[in-house]
Amino acid sequence: MLSKDNLFALSLFPYLGFLWLITRSGKTPRLALIGFYLLLVFVAVTIPAGIYAQIHYGKELANVDWLHGSAELFLTLSNILVALGFRQAIIEHQQASPPESK
């Protein structure tokens, strides 16, 4: 059976494939694409933060509030950028196509 750490590491490969596909398609709003890439920063920050929490505090990252919250900031920023990017794309699409009259 896979440990949660191994599963976390393995999940990176499908996500990298997802990033490659949406980048290559050229159809993803730029701001949303930045948000999806920022999720990699969250992963890059979370791993050393988890190691630091274990070594320095002897606890899992989730149990060291200040460190966990700092790492989660990148997840929050990623989600905000994805949402704003798609919101902007929807607004631009609505402005480009006139509303249909009934």
Wavefront OBJ file of the C-alpha trace (Angstrom):
o trace
v 0.000 0.000 0.000
v 1.244 3.505 -0.826
v 1.943 5.934 1.967
v 0.380 9.382 1.803
v 3.813 10.881 1.108
v 4.433 8.546 -1.838
v 0.946 9.177 -3.176
v 1.526 12.926 -2.889
v 4.787 12.607 -4.850
v 3.191 10.414 -7.515
v 0.305 12.844 -7.974
v 2.764 15.400 -9.289
v 3.181 13.546 -12.595
v -0.481 13.669 -13.700
v -0.596 17.321 -12.650
v 2.473 18.122 -14.750
v 0.736 16.402 -17.663
v -2.349 18.506 -17.033
v -0.228 21.684 -17.040
v 1.472 20.643 -20.250
v -1.861 20.014 -21.966
v -3.583 23.223 -20.887
v -0.510 25.284 -21.718
v -0.187 23.664 -25.123
v -3.884 24.152 -25.914
v -3.516 27.928 -25.732
v -7.147 28.203 -24.638
v -6.681 28.620 -20.895
v -6.921 32.219 -19.665
v -3.433 33.519 -18.817
v -4.289 34.474 -15.229
v -5.823 31.053 -14.592
v -2.771 29.386 -16.110
v -0.534 31.357 -13.753
v -2.738 30.175 -10.887
v -2.370 26.548 -11.959
v 1.415 26.968 -12.091
v 1.397 28.685 -8.697
v 0.064 25.438 -7.281
v 3.527 24.032 -7.987
v 4.946 26.755 -5.730
v 2.537 25.581 -3.032
v 3.885 22.037 -3.417
v 7.485 23.290 -3.435
v 6.873 25.245 -0.210
v 4.837 22.556 1.528
v 7.456 19.826 1.284
v 10.293 21.693 3.045
v 7.815 23.212 5.500
v 6.650 19.709 6.404
v 10.219 18.540 6.876
v 10.996 21.592 9.024
v 7.898 20.996 11.158
v 8.919 17.383 11.706
v 12.556 18.132 12.531
v 12.151 21.347 14.532
v 8.819 20.693 16.296
v 8.465 16.923 16.045
v 4.981 17.395 14.567
v 3.245 17.121 11.232
v 2.896 20.322 9.219
v -0.862 20.462 9.867
v -0.151 20.752 13.601
v 2.177 23.758 13.378
v -0.320 26.531 12.695
v 1.996 29.377 11.684
v 3.951 27.176 9.305
v 0.881 25.441 7.889
v -0.905 28.745 7.349
v 2.114 30.205 5.591
v 2.278 27.253 3.196
v -1.493 27.351 2.597
v -1.171 30.991 1.520
v 0.214 29.765 -1.805
v -2.754 27.443 -2.283
v -5.118 30.316 -1.578
v -3.334 32.592 -4.050
v -3.412 29.833 -6.655
v -7.173 29.373 -6.234
v -7.815 33.118 -6.404
v -5.835 33.492 -9.635
v -7.593 30.524 -11.258
v -11.011 31.909 -10.308
v -10.180 35.458 -11.441
v -8.701 34.185 -14.690
v -11.813 32.244 -15.639
v -14.054 35.078 -14.426
v -12.208 37.478 -16.710
v -12.541 35.043 -19.631
v -16.292 34.719 -19.050
v -16.721 38.496 -18.957
v -14.694 38.911 -22.158
v -16.719 36.194 -23.867
v -19.999 37.824 -22.845
v -18.838 41.214 -24.126
v -17.680 39.719 -27.439
v -20.961 37.969 -28.189
v -24.083 40.164 -28.155
v -27.029 38.865 -26.099
v -29.750 37.083 -28.028
v -33.139 38.793 -28.060
v -36.239 36.703 -27.510
l 1 2 3 4 5 6 7 8 9 10 11 12 13 14 15 16 17 18 19 20 21 22 23 24 25 26 27 28 29 30 31 32 33 34 35 36 37 38 39 40 41 42 43 44 45 46 47 48 49 50 51 52 53 54 55 56 57 58 59 60 61 62 63 64 65 66 67 68 69 70 71 72 73 74 75 76 77 78 79 80 81 82 83 84 85 86 87 88 89 90 91 92 93 94 95 96 97 98 99 100 101 102
